[in-house]
């Protein structure tokens, strides 16, 4: 139960931080580029960690033929888990697509779809919660713009 409470606390904290960061990036145009990269970078870092880091060692043989190899986390996922990870990684790339298309729709759709995926698979995809927060912030902020920000001018009397 404490693991679930810790996970919910982390998710809630990152949710609030993503909203604040998203609205800050709406205000400061240069921050939108950074916000658009948070989700994809987090997602790729988690994926790389699971592909490299191991859960246990698998050892065979005795004496001179004794060999051990590490079993990575990714090798324990199976087909269902691998498909879920692939969908989550694709969804977390949505801010890059939004920036490329100059349209916030891909990031908004991914920000809505990711919690559904995370909820369906529970603890198996919990490591991608920070990536979801980055996608949410990018969805709120909108895509980076190439246009200079229009400034209001006050007429001088």
TORLUM-277766 format. One record per residue (C-alpha): chain; x negated, y, z negated; residue in one letter. Coordinates in nm, 2 decimals. Example, Ala and Ser with C-alpha at 12.3 -4.5 7.8 and 13.67 -1.06 7.14 Angstrom:
 vexdren     xx     yy     zz fimi
       A  -1.23  -0.45  -0.78    A
       A  -1.37  -0.11  -0.71    S
END
This chain:
 vexdren     xx     yy     zz fimi
       A   0.00   0.00   0.00    X
       A  -0.29   0.24  -0.07    X
       A  -0.42   0.18   0.28    X
       A  -0.09   0.29   0.43    X
       A  -0.07   0.59   0.20    X
       A  -0.43   0.69   0.30    X
       A  -0.34   0.65   0.67    X
       A  -0.03   0.86   0.63    X
       A  -0.22   1.13   0.45    X
       A  -0.48   1.14   0.72    X
       A  -0.22   1.14   1.00    X
       A  -0.03   1.43   0.83    X
       A  -0.34   1.63   0.77    X
       A  -0.46   1.59   1.13    X
       A  -0.10   1.67   1.25    X
       A  -0.10   2.00   1.06    X
       A  -0.46   2.08   1.17    X
       A  -0.37   2.00   1.53    X
       A  -0.08   2.24   1.52    X
       A  -0.29   2.52   1.37    X
       A  -0.57   2.46   1.62    X
       A  -0.33   2.45   1.91    X
       A  -0.18   2.78   1.82    X
       A  -0.52   2.93   1.76    X
       A  -0.63   2.81   2.11    X
       A  -0.32   2.97   2.26    X
       A  -0.44   3.30   2.12    X
       A  -0.81   3.27   2.21    X
       A  -0.84   3.15   2.57    X
       A  -1.20   3.03   2.54    X
       A  -1.10   2.78   2.27    X
       A  -0.87   2.60   2.51    X
       A  -1.17   2.43   2.68    X
       A  -1.29   2.30   2.35    X
       A  -0.95   2.18   2.25    X
       A  -0.90   2.01   2.58    X
       A  -1.21   1.80   2.51    X
       A  -1.14   1.69   2.16    X
       A  -0.90   1.41   2.23    X
       A  -1.09   1.25   2.51    X
       A  -1.43   1.27   2.33    X
       A  -1.27   1.11   2.01    X
       A  -1.11   0.84   2.21    X
       A  -1.43   0.75   2.40    X
       A  -1.63   0.75   2.08    X
       A  -1.39   0.51   1.91    X
       A  -1.39   0.28   2.22    X
       A  -1.77   0.28   2.23    X
       A  -1.79   0.20   1.86    X
       A  -1.55  -0.10   1.90    X
       A  -1.74  -0.22   2.21    X
       A  -2.08  -0.21   2.04    X
       A  -2.02  -0.27   1.66    X
       A  -1.96  -0.62   1.55    X
       A  -1.74  -0.79   1.29    X
       A  -1.93  -1.10   1.22    X
       A  -2.21  -1.31   1.36    X
       A  -2.16  -1.64   1.54    X
       A  -2.45  -1.88   1.48    X
       A  -2.52  -2.21   1.65    X
       A  -2.80  -2.47   1.64    X
       A  -3.06  -2.56   1.39    X
       A  -3.43  -2.52   1.36    X
       A  -3.59  -2.40   1.69    X
       A  -3.25  -2.38   1.87    X
       A  -3.09  -2.16   1.60    X
       A  -2.93  -1.86   1.77    X
       A  -2.69  -1.59   1.64    X
       A  -2.49  -1.35   1.84    X
       A  -2.27  -1.07   1.70    X
       A  -1.90  -1.07   1.77    X
       A  -1.78  -0.72   1.85    X
       A  -1.45  -0.58   1.74    X
       A  -1.33  -0.55   2.10    X
       A  -1.38  -0.93   2.16    X
       A  -1.12  -1.00   1.89    X
       A  -0.84  -0.79   2.05    X
       A  -0.70  -1.04   2.29    X
       A  -0.49  -0.95   2.60    X
       A  -0.22  -0.76   2.41    X
       A  -0.47  -0.55   2.21    X
       A  -0.69  -0.48   2.51    X
       A  -0.38  -0.36   2.71    X
       A  -0.28  -0.14   2.42    X
       A  -0.63   0.01   2.39    X
       A  -0.63   0.07   2.77    X
       A  -0.30   0.26   2.75    X
       A  -0.41   0.47   2.45    X
       A  -0.74   0.56   2.62    X
       A  -0.56   0.66   2.94    X
       A  -0.31   0.87   2.74    X
       A  -0.59   1.05   2.55    X
       A  -0.74   1.16   2.88    X
       A  -0.43   1.36   2.95    X
       A  -0.58   1.70   2.84    X
       A  -0.85   1.66   3.11    X
       A  -0.57   1.60   3.37    X
       A  -0.38   1.90   3.23    X
       A  -0.69   2.12   3.27    X
       A  -0.75   1.99   3.62    X
       A  -0.38   2.04   3.73    X
       A  -0.35   2.37   3.53    X
       A  -0.03   2.23   3.39    X
       A   0.04   2.14   3.03    X
       A   0.29   1.85   3.11    X
       A   0.04   1.56   3.10    X
       A  -0.09   1.66   2.76    X
       A   0.26   1.71   2.62    X
       A   0.38   1.37   2.75    X
       A   0.07   1.21   2.60    X
       A   0.12   1.39   2.27    X
       A   0.47   1.24   2.25    X
       A   0.38   0.89   2.38    X
       A   0.07   0.84   2.16    X
       A   0.26   0.83   1.83    X
       A   0.49   0.57   1.98    X
       A   0.20   0.35   2.08    X
       A   0.03   0.40   1.74    X
       A   0.35   0.32   1.57    X
       A   0.41   0.00   1.77    X
       A   0.06  -0.14   1.71    X
       A   0.01   0.00   1.35    X
       A  -0.33  -0.05   1.20    X
       A  -0.47  -0.20   1.52    X
       A  -0.48   0.15   1.68    X
       A  -0.52   0.36   1.37    X
       A  -0.87   0.46   1.47    X
       A  -0.72   0.67   1.76    X
       A  -0.52   0.90   1.52    X
       A  -0.79   1.17   1.54    X
       A  -0.78   1.15   1.92    X
       A  -0.40   1.19   1.91    X
       A  -0.44   1.50   1.70    X
       A  -0.68   1.64   1.97    X
       A  -0.42   1.56   2.24    X
       A  -0.15   1.73   2.04    X
       A  -0.36   2.04   1.99    X
       A  -0.43   2.05   2.37    X
       A  -0.06   2.01   2.45    X
       A   0.02   2.30   2.23    X
       A  -0.26   2.52   2.35    X
       A  -0.20   2.45   2.72    X
       A  -0.46   2.41   2.99    X
       A  -0.77   2.63   3.01    X
       A  -0.71   2.92   3.24    X
       A  -0.94   3.06   3.50    X
       A  -0.76   3.39   3.49    X
       A  -0.88   3.66   3.25    X
       A  -0.64   3.72   2.98    X
       A  -0.40   4.00   3.05    X
       A  -0.43   4.27   2.79    X
       A  -0.16   4.51   2.70    X
       A  -0.25   4.87   2.74    X
       A  -0.09   5.14   2.54    X
       A  -0.04   5.47   2.73    X
       A  -0.22   5.76   2.58    X
       A  -0.02   6.07   2.51    X
END
